[in-house]
């Protein structure tokens, strides 16, 4: 059974940092593209970042470039999203997702985590 366990969310002040983790069971990540998404109240789901399985290339939404970093640890079957210089507009539920594919952009993701809340507020 495919299952994601997400952690690392919470409340942080503007300018602070969080690292989200997504531990995967049921399969290994070696050949899976990985994406991080977020959805704020009243807004549509937004792609934040992704990492490809073919060459570990990474991509970021313009709103988070220079602040967020996606990475993977295949040995631990875990995906990370390091979030620095957080802003109130980063407040959302964050989801990790994966697909058995080489390229991470423009694809339909098959498996999704349960989401973890990130709140950036003073």
N, C-alpha and C positions, 0 to 999 in steps of 0.2 A: 504494500500500500504506500502510495506517495504521500508524504506529509512534510510540511514546513513548520518550523518552530521559529518565530520571529521574536526578537528581544532588542532592548536598547533604547526604546522610546521613553519619553517622559517629559517633564517640564523643565525648560531651560530659559535663562534670560537672553535677550538679544545680544549677539556677539559671542555667545557660548558655543559649545561643541557637543555633539553626540555621535556615537557610532552604533549603527544598527547592524544586527546580525541575523542571518537567516540560515539555520541549520536544516539540511535536507536529509530525509530518510527515504528508503525505497528505491533509490537509484543513485548513481554517482554523477557528479557535475562535469566530468572531464569533457564530454562531448555536447554539453548543453549551453545554449546562449542564456544569459541571465539579464533580467531587467528589474529596475526599481521604479515604482509608480507611486503617485500620491493623489489623494482626493480631499479637498477642503470642503467644508459645509457650503452647499449651494453652488458648487463648481463641478465641472466635469473632471474625470480622471485624467491626470497629466503624466506623461512619461518624463521621468527625472534623469535616468541614466541607464546605460546598459553596457555589457561586456560580452564580446563574441568569444566563441569557443575555438575558432580557427586560428586566431593569432593573438588573442587577449586584447584586441583593440577596444578602446573605451569611447563612449560618446555621452554627451551631457546636454541637457536643455540649457538654453541661453540664460535662464534665470538662476542657474546654480553653477555655471562654469566658474572655475577658480575657487570655489568654496567646497564643493562636494567631490569625493573620490570613491569610485566603485572598485572593488577588488574581489578576488576569489581565492580560496584555499582548497584545492581539489583533494588534498590528503585529509582534510577535516570535513569535507563536504559542506563547506560553509561559505556564504556570500556576505560581504560587508558593504556598508555605505557609511563612509566617514563624512560627517557634516560639520563644517566649521563656519564661523562668522554667521551664525544663524540669525534670520530676520523673522519678524512676526508673520510675514507672508509665507514663510515656510511651514506654518502650522497646518497640519493635515494628518490623515491616516496614511501611513506608508506601507506599501505592499511589495514583496518580492515575487518574482515570477520567472519561470524557466520554460524552455522549449528545446527538444533535441534537434538543434539546428546550428549551423556554423556562424551565421550572421545574426546580429541581435536587433537590427533596425527593420522596421516595416513588416514584422511578423506577428502572427497570432500566437500568443503564449498559451501553453497548455495547462500549466500548473501554477497555482497561486497560493501565497501564504495567507494567513488570517488577518494580517494587518497589525500595525502597532502605532499608537497615537504619539505624535510629536507636537508639543505645544511650546511656542516661543512667545513669552510674555514677560513684562516687568511686574 
